[in-house]
């Protein structure tokens, strides 16, 4: 592709600035919403150290 072709000119870009704002908003939600959802649904009563599972075996 030649550097002087029409696709390399600046006026070939979209002319709607609202698309930049909407794209930025979508990117912001994509990056922050999962963090808030995980924080909201994570259990705060979970023990910091999980207890080991032990089983009592019967001798024959």
C-alpha positions in Angstrom: 0.0 0.0 0.0 1.3 3.4 -1.0 1.9 6.1 1.7 0.1 8.6 -0.4 -3.1 6.5 -0.8 -6.4 7.8 0.5 -6.6 5.4 3.4 -3.5 7.1 5.0 -5.1 10.5 5.1 -6.6 11.9 8.3 -10.0 12.7 7.0 -10.6 9.1 6.2 -11.2 8.5 10.0 -14.8 8.4 11.3 -16.3 11.8 12.0 -18.4 11.1 15.1 -16.6 12.0 18.4 -19.4 10.3 20.4 -17.9 7.0 19.3 -14.7 7.8 21.3 -16.7 8.6 24.4 -18.9 5.4 24.1 -15.8 3.3 23.4 -14.0 4.7 26.4 -17.0 4.1 28.6 -17.3 0.5 27.4 -13.6 -0.1 28.0 -13.9 1.4 31.5 -16.9 -0.9 32.4 -15.1 -3.9 31.0 -12.1 -3.3 33.2 -13.8 -2.3 36.4 -17.2 -4.1 36.6 -15.7 -7.6 37.1 -13.6 -6.3 40.0 -16.7 -4.9 41.7 -18.8 -8.1 41.0 -16.1 -10.4 42.4 -15.7 -8.2 45.5 -19.5 -8.1 46.1 -20.0 -11.9 45.8 -16.8 -13.1 47.5 -17.3 -14.5 50.9 -16.0 -12.4 53.8 -16.5 -15.2 56.4 -14.1 -17.6 54.7 -11.3 -18.6 57.0 -7.9 -17.3 56.1 -6.3 -20.8 56.6 -8.4 -23.7 55.3 -8.8 -26.5 57.8 -7.3 -29.9 56.8 -9.8 -32.6 56.0 -9.4 -35.6 58.3 -11.1 -38.9 58.3 -11.5 -41.4 61.1 -10.7 -44.9 59.9 -12.1 -47.9 61.7 -9.7 -50.7 62.5 -10.9 -54.3 61.8 
